[in-house]
Amino acid sequence: MSLRRKSCLSVAAAITALAGAAPAAGQQESVAGTLHNLSVSGPGEVRSLSETEVCKFCHIPHNAETPVPLWGHALSQAQYEVPEIRTGGTAAPAPQPDGASRLCLSCHDGTVALGDITSEPRIIPMTAGDRLTPGRPGYIGTDLSGSHPVSFVVPDGMTLADDSESDMTLRPLSAIGGDPDVVLDEAGKMQCTACHDPHADRYYSPGRVPRFWVKPTVEEVCLTCHALR
């Protein structure tokens, strides 16, 4: 797999488009103080007109859509445009998002209503419309071709393609797995949640560090998996 360092940083910078009104720094370590609080008490422009429960927009205790992590939001059925993954001398499309990445996209791709909760008889009404749309905070869409690939198994002992335009290599899987902040899923896959913590936004800095980032700088996250040539 190859990824230019400058591309990695530019993709991360683009994610800062998820920004809206920033909560106070001390509140960002609790989901209630982040933009993922979609209840009436949420600090962002995207929030409910009536619902007071904070966790309900993602999690429900019974009859979950996805048992782990008790996922209660309707899932997107979209097919996504995905980037290529290059290994050795070959290139192939990344897999369609699955796991935690599919859960994240159930809101962020804009195809499902934010208030479409499986335990609710009706869609919960939200400010400025039911779904995220282009230009609104948090909207990613279904074209992921310009983003870091997700939902692929991170290879062990495999070098990147010998590409003169690439200035990054892949670190050993043991080194990646030893980082307590950048975490692959139980199947060894890179998901959105490897780089983003949906429950805390302690490191956000406009134009510098994306929303819900798991480390204080973009570079620290990138260099967990990649090494500069």
N, C-alpha and C positions, 0 to 999 in steps of 0.2 A: 504494500500500500504506500502511495506517496502523497505527500501534501506539502506544498511550499509553505515556508514559515510565514511569508507575507500574506498568503491566502488564509492561513489559520487565524492570523491576527485580524484580518479584514472581516472574516465571517463573524468572529467574536464581537468586533465592534458593531457589526450590523445588528446583532442581537440586542444591542442597547435600545433599538427601536421599540422594544417592549416597554419602555419607560413611560410612566405617567407621573402623577404627583408622588414625590418621594416621601415616605414616612420618616419620622425622626429616627436617628441612628439607633437609639436604644430600643426601639420597637421592632427593628428589622430582624431580630433573632427569634421572634414569635410570628407564626403565620398570620395572626390577627393584625399585625402591624404592616403586613406586606400587601402587594397588589393581588395576591392570591386570596385575600379575604374579599369575597364577592358578596358578602352580606351587606345590609344597610350601613354597617359600621366601617366598611372598607374605606381605605384612604385614597383609592384611585377613582378615575372617572367611570370605570366599568364596575358596577355594583347593582345589587338587587334594589327594587323599589319597596320590598316588604319583608324579605326573609332575614331573620336575625341570627340564625345558626351559621357559624363560620365554616365548619368542616363539611357540612351537608353537600356542598357543590362538588365535592370529589368523593367523599366516603359515606357509606351507610353501614349500620351495624348488622343488618339482616338482608338476605336475598340480594347479595351484591352481584353486580354485572360481572365482575372479575373477583373471585374469592380473595386473592391476595393482590392488592392491599385493601380489601373491602371496598372496591371501586363502585361508586353509585351513579356516575355520570354516563349517559348514553355514549356509546362508542361510535367513532366515525367509520364509515364504510368506504372512504375514499381510496383511490389508487393514486400514488404519488409519483411525480417525476423525481428520480433519484440520481445522485452523482455516481461516478465510476470509482471503483476501487482497483488500484493497480498493485499486483503482486508479481514479483519476478519480471518477466517480459510481457505479461498479459494484463488486460484490463477487462473488467466486467461490471455491470451495474450493481450497485449496492442492493441488498434485500429491501423489500417493502418493510416499513417500520412495523415492529411488533413490540410486545412487552411494555415496559414503562413508556417508551417513545410513542406508541399508539395511544396510550392513555393521555399523555400530554397533548397530542394532536387532536384529541376529541373536542377540545376547546379551541386550540390555537390554529387549526386549519380553516376555521370559519364555516364548516359544513354542518355543524350541529349547534343547536341553541345552547347558550351558556346555562340556562336554567332547566335543561332537559334532564331531570333527575329521576331515576327509575322508581324511587319510592313515592314520588309525587304524582297525583292524578292529573295535574296540569303543569305546563311549563312555567317556571317562576319568571315573572316579568323583570326586565333589567332596564337600566338607563340606556338611552341611545340605541335601542333595538336589541333583539334577542341574540344575534350572532355577532362575532367579530367580523369586521369588513376591512378591506384595504385602507390603510391610513390610520386605523385605530390602534391604540396600544395593545400589544399582545398578538396581533394578527401575523401569522406566518404564511398561510395559504397551503396549497397542495404542490407547489413547485419547490422541491427541496434540492434541486440540482446544483445550486450554488452554495450549499451548506456542507458541513462535515458529514460524512456518511454515518448512519446509525444502524443498530440492530444486526451488526455483523460480529462474528466471533473473532476476537483479536488473535492473530496467529502467534505461535511461539517459535522462536528460532528461525523466523523467516525475514530476510532482508528486503528492503524496499527495492523497487525497480531501479536499475542503474540509469537514472534520468539526469542528464546534465543540468536540467532546469530545477531539480529538486535539491534543496539545501537541508533537508531533514531526513533522519532515519528513524526506524522504530526501535524502541528500547526493548530489552528482554521482558518477557511476560512476568517473570519473577519480580522485576523492578517495578513494573506497573502495579502488580498486585500488592506490593508492599506499601503503597501510599494509602493512608487512612482516609483521605478526602476524595480522591478520584477513584470511584468504585465501579467495577464492571458488575453486570448482573449475575445471577446464580448460574447462568449458562455460559459465562465468560464473554458476553456480548457488550459492546459499546452502545449505551443508550443515552438519551438526553440527560438522564439522571447521573451519568458519570461526571458531567461538568456543571450541572445545575442542581441545587438543592431546593425543591419546591416549597419547603417549609421555612426557609430563612433567607434573608436578603442582606446580610450584614456587610458585604463588601461592595455593594453597588456604588459606582462613581460615574456620573454622566460623561460619556465620550471616552471612558477609560476602562471601566470594568462592567461587564454585562449584568443584567438582572439575575439574581439567584445564583451567582457564581460561587463555587465551592472553595476558592482560594482568594487571597488579597489582590493578585494580579492575573492578567490573562496569561502571561508567559509561564507562570508557575503551573498552571493547568496544562498548557500545551506540552511543556517539557516533562510532565509526568510520563507521557507516552512516547514522546518524540525526543530525539537528540539532534543537535545541530551538527552538520558535517564540518 
